[in-house]
Amino acid sequence: MKFGIFYEHQLPRPWTEDSERRLIQDALDQVELADKLGIEYCWEVEHHFLEEYSHSSAPEVFLAAASQRTKDIRLGHGIIQTAPGYNHPARTAERVSMLDLVSNGRVDFGSGESSSEAELGGFRIDPMVKRDQWLEGLQVAVRCMTETPFTGHDGTYVSMPPRNVVPKPVQKPHPPLWVACSRRDTIMLAAELGIGALTFAFIDPEEARQWIGDYRQRLADKGVAVGKAVNPSVACVTPMMCAKDETEALAMGLEGGNFFGYSLAHYYIFGEHQPGTTDVWQEFLERREEMGYSPEAAIAAEQETLGAKLIAGEREGLRGAVGTPDQLREFLRRYEEAGVDQLIFVMQAGKNRHEDIMASLELFGTEVLPEFKERDEAASMAKARELEPVIEQVLARKVDDAPLLPEGYSMKAYPKQMMEAAGADESFLQQIADKTAVGDSEALGQLG
């Protein structure tokens, strides 16, 4: 099992003029440390207008910066919103390919559709057809990355004439594909498309075992590759904070994890939000006070019972992977035994402190990670051998229905089009071609 770290770039109020800059710079420091420790993945979301919950509207910029401060860690879009209303598929392909070049082939391409009114409404995307838009955007983006030239598309949500979309990615035929999943039906859809499932739902290891079994069965029975390669992987997320002392770990991460869940639900389930005005953090504090919740009391209660719950294997044993190195080791082994390919840590949440995140990464990387890395290489090779015939079937079921490039198709510069339409003499354009070929740039001024 591999490990990753995950960023929403949460920023609870109140803010200062320097808050967002400090948030991003701290995150880059964290990714740099994770790379040095041997953590394999960094995942970054794309969200829009979700104040406090996620200030991550341009993940490709953050990941590009991270690529220049790291050597080995893979840089995952978790996710790009691929509905054409968010991102034109050609632009998605260009950005992913450029990031793959900048990072020397370390990109993973996760996609998704979002389900918040803030985003769907903000970009005027009909929630009733958002999944169809996501899929069409993904399909066209993959074609743009892999066809030379892209032969065009005339679809329901995007139309585009033939163009050669450049640059192309380092990884061939394209970076590994993933989709964000929060429910079983989306995981089954990922299997049917032959792409990885990023399960952004906080599920316990035993539930993960069932989902993985269902995913692999559906992949074998009905998988048809949406791309030109198959990524038969399932990743799960969990909160993480690690300290020598259990109480200290809980104090470092419990409140941040709680706010992560609250702020997510604010935008996706129960919230009513006034842009630029609503204070989600203050509402969070007020609601928990009304419920009689005390973080200090919760930490004390967890500290008294945590060890017993872990031994008993109860799902509520840890608030995710929050605890001592020994507790994390035992908890994470359960995901490993369930067949999870990657476990992704949510650490930058709420008002979790940068210093605590760095200390947790250091402790995890030195005392917990090594034994998992040692086992992962052999396990990954065994899985690849086991799934090889399945992947062959999933690729064989794919039907290449891309249109043929129209015979003789070419793009004509606008002045040439205008002269042809007017039946004018084109020798003037040929003179410009001849002059610019020998370095006479003044000829271009004649077009003014």
Number of C-alpha atoms within 10 A of each C-alpha: 21 21 21 25 25 22 22 23 22 24 20 22 16 11 10 8 7 8 13 15 10 12 16 15 11 18 19 19 14 23 28 19 18 25 21 16 18 18 24 19 26 27 25 25 25 21 23 19 18 20 23 24 26 22 22 22 18 14 22 22 13 17 24 18 15 23 24 11 15 18 14 17 23 22 28 28 25 25 23 29 26 28 28 25 20 21 15 19 27 23 15 25 27 19 18 26 26 21 24 25 18 18 24 15 20 21 32 24 25 26 25 24 23 23 15 20 17 19 18 19 12 13 14 12 18 13 16 8 11 20 17 15 24 24 19 19 26 29 15 27 25 23 24 28 27 20 16 14 15 24 19 21 15 10 11 9 14 16 13 15 11 19 17 16 20 16 16 23 24 19 16 13 15 24 24 22 28 29 29 24 23 15 12 15 12 17 25 23 19 30 31 22 27 31 27 25 27 27 24 17 13 16 17 21 22 15 13 21 19 13 23 23 13 15 28 20 16 19 27 19 14 17 29 23 25 23 24 17 19 24 19 25 22 26 25 24 23 22 24 28 34 29 23 13 12 21 19 18 21 29 20 25 30 23 18 23 25 17 23 24 14 22 25 17 14 19 21 15 13 10 14 10 15 8 11 8 8 15 16 22 20 12 14 15 12 13 13 13 12 8 8 9 13 11 16 14 10 14 19 14 12 19 16 11 12 20 16 11 15 17 12 10 15 13 16 12 21 22 20 24 26 29 30 22 24 12 20 21 18 15 23 20 15 17 22 20 12 19 22 22 21 20 22 24 22 23 29 29 29 25 18 20 16 17 12 19 22 21 16 24 24 19 19 23 19 13 12 20 19 15 11 16 17 11 13 16 12 11 15 14 10 11 13 14 10 11 15 10 11 20 22 14 18 23 19 12 13 15 10 8 6 13 12 10 14 10 6 5 9 9 9 9 8 9 12 13 12 12 13 12 9 9 9 11 10 12 9 10 15 11 12 18 14 12 15 14 10 8 9 12 12 11 16 12 8 9 9 5
